[in-house]
Amino acid sequence: MDDLRIGVIGSGSRGWLASHAHKPGQGSRIVACCDMNEQTLAANRERYGNDIFTTSSPDELLRQKLDVVFVCTPDYLHEQHALAALETGAAVYLEKPMAITIDGCDRLLRLARAKQAKLFVGHNMRYMVIFRKMKELIDKGTIGEVKSAWCRHFISYGGDAYFRDWHSERRNTTGLLLQKGAHDIDVIHWLTGSYTRRVSAFGNLAVYGRCERRPQDGPGRANFNSAHWPPLQQTGFSPAIDVEDQTVMIMEMENGVLGSYLQCHFAPDACRNYTFIGTEGRLENIGDGPDDPIFVWNRRRDCYRIIGDEVHRAEPVSGGHGGADPMIVNEFLDYIRTGKQTTATPEAARMAAAAGYQATMSLRNGGVPMDVPPLALT
């Protein structure tokens, strides 16, 4: 079996995910990398071999003979780079979110269909073992028929990750309810077995709009440092900040499930906390690490109990993002070779982005309810 020839656009930062596909002589190898940073390209050559093709031009990379392209560039470039890659006929791994508009997502889906090209969107939370365990418990009826779904996301590192570089501007992300929230919206869709059909949301820029900014010509850099606390005493934030740092989203699902998603970027701690309530119980995780507990309450008590009647944990794994990174890449490669159905799909990615987009439009229009356009690719 010849190795699949793989190119990576945006080969630093999240682009290192593609290293899980570099298995020369075993079916796939990285042969080309594109990045704006020469130090990143030097590191690519060191990891993948000095004979790989390196460039700062996506167009030059796409002129190489490639079977697969990983697109790991900033969000506002996803649509442009993925469309160009699909035009070559290559299979495309596209980092989430799929695009920063609904129209952008639909253009990608239509072109992939027209070209009969394989498009995959990297919603890696579907591959994190804790969420796979939660889905297993829900699917086997542990809490009966799911009727309510909630997610609270405390983001201690929000000021470092999203308000010091390109993430801070709407033109680059639409908003963090789409950019960051697409992950959680997708998990809610997956675990409830339904897409969102109607949303309402509220949000504001409560804290980071008051922080000291860097000069207009200063470089933007996400610098993760737990000593950056409290937020209002920190400096070096983006000159332009027009995305919200806290949001509340209400979701009505196609199957009647009601959901909510709360996101806060100035919390002192970090946690994704999901709750699913069904006709026979409640399921909740505390944290999203592979060793974090999943509690199930399935006996009535007219009081609050922190520890559930059952405590579940996923099987331990290794690999980034709770074991998700190697698993998602391996499944993508298997999909290319065999056509086997994947856990994450571009259609689901579109629906997560669409729900986040419409919720952002809602919060910027006084919380007015917004319908989420269904998939329509004809």
C-alpha positions, 0 to 999 in steps of 0.5 A: 500500500502506497503512503497517502501524501499529506500536506498541512496548511497552518503547520504550527500550533494546532497543525501539529495534530497532523503529526499523528498521520506521519507514518512513513511506510505504514500508509501515510506521510507528511510531504508538505507544510505551509506556515507563515513562521519560518521557525515553524517550517524549520521545526516541520523539517526536523520532525518530518524530514529535510526533504519535505516541501515547505512554503509560506504560500497555501497556493504553492502547497496545493500545487504539490501532488497531495492526497490529503490536506490538513487545514489548521489555519485561523478560523477566518481562513478555514473556508478559503483554504478548505475550498481551495484544497477541495478544488484539487480533489484532495481529502480535507481535514478541516479544524473546527469551526467549519467556517465563521458563517452559515453560508461559508459552511454550506459552500464547503458542503456543496463543493465537497459534494460536487467534487465527490471529495472527502471532507472531515471537520475536527470536532475532537470532543466527540473523540474524548473518552469522557464524552464517549462514555457519557454517550454510551451511558445515555444511549443504553438508557441509564437516565431514560429519555433525555429531555434537558441538556445544560452546559456550563463552561468556566474558562480561566484562560479566556483572557490569554487565549481569546483577547490578546490576538485575532480571536478578539475581533468579530470579523475573524470569528463572528464571536466566541459563542461560535468559535469556542462554543461550537465544540460544546454545541456539537456535544449537546447535539451528539448526546441528545441525538438532535440538532438545534432548531431555534435559539435565543441568547444574551451576552456582553463584554463585561471585563476585557473591554476595560483592560489595558490594550497593547499598541496598535502595531504591537504583535498579538500573542496568546500567552497562557500564564496562570499568574495572569490574575485578576483580569482587570490588573492584566495588560497587553490585550488586543487593541480591538476587542468587540467579541463578548466575554460572557454569553448565555444561550438557550436552545430548542432542539428538533426532538423537543429537548431544551438546552442551555449553554453558558460561557464565561471567559473571566472565571478563576477556574476552568471546567466544562460541566454538562448535565443531562436530565432524562425521564429516569435520572440525571447524568453530569460530568465534573471536568472533561479529563479522561480521569474525571468522574461522571455521576448518575442520580437515579433514585429520588431524594428531596435534597441535593447530593453532590455524589451521584448514586453511580460513579462512572469513569472512562477507560484511561488513554494516552494522547492529547485532548483526552486521547482524542487527537490520535483517535480522530486522525486515525479515524479520518485516515480510515475514512479516506481509505475505506469510506467508513462512517466517522463519529464526527461529520461535516453535516454535524459541524455545519449544524453546530456552527449554524446554531452558534452563529444564529445565537450570536445574531440573537444576542446582538439583537436583544435576544430575539429568537432565531431559527437555525436554517436546516441543511439544504444542499440541493 
